[in-house]
Amino acid sequence: MSLRINDTVPNFTAETDHGQIQFHDWIGDNWAILFSHPKDFTPICTTEFGATAQMEDEWAKRGTKVIGISVDGVKEHKEWKGDIEKVAGAPANFPIIADEGLEVSKMFDMLPADAYLPDGRTANDSATVRAVFIIGPDKKLKLSMTYPMNVGRNFAEILRALDALQTAAKENVATPANWQVGEDVVIPPSVSDEDAKKKYGEFESVLPYLRKTKL
């Protein structure tokens, strides 16, 4: 079954280059982002993990833990970290899950149940293991993005989406297209005008169902 928004994400025990984790315990009371990759020592993924390392302070500011997953082993992950840190110019302090048996990739519906890794495999054999999952402290999936092999992920957008999710959850609002922190937010249609005024103060009615306000 597909993993849908607001589904509780799978709980699992896995080996990482930081040791064994139990996923829900590892998340704790934090937000979490799971970055998945089809193979170690691949060019685009190396730049992406480098970007993740460079943004360590940004994740910390948002109370968010990041973890990678790749369908190679712990030994390869530790060796790959050297390349990642060389590209990033920053330490890669986040763990990477070793998903050699594809169990986690299948739990998150990145690969079909009958998928396997052939001898002499390439990244193309697990190309769909290339996604981003943003998970709330309630262990529910808040957002997912899947990318092809030839397009690097936009980490500014991942950070923007995380800010939007956290703002929406904290303030009971929604965010419009291209929203950035500090801009007007949207009052949910489920909130009456009377209740909106009590909660948010003044607001602009662009349309009867589109009401904007500042936080």
Buried (B, 14 or more C-beta within 10 A) or exposed (E): EEBEEEEEBBEBEBBBBBEEBEBBEBBEEBBBBBBBBBBBBBEBBBBBBBBBBBBBEBBEEBEBBBBBBBBBBBEBBBBBBEBBBEBBEBEBEBBBBBBBEBBBBBBBBBBEEEBEBEEEEEBEBBBBBBBBBBBBBEBEBBBBBEBEBEEEBBBEEBBBBBBBBBBBBEBBBBBEEEBEEEEBBBBEEEBEEEEBBEBBEEBEEEEEEEBBBEE
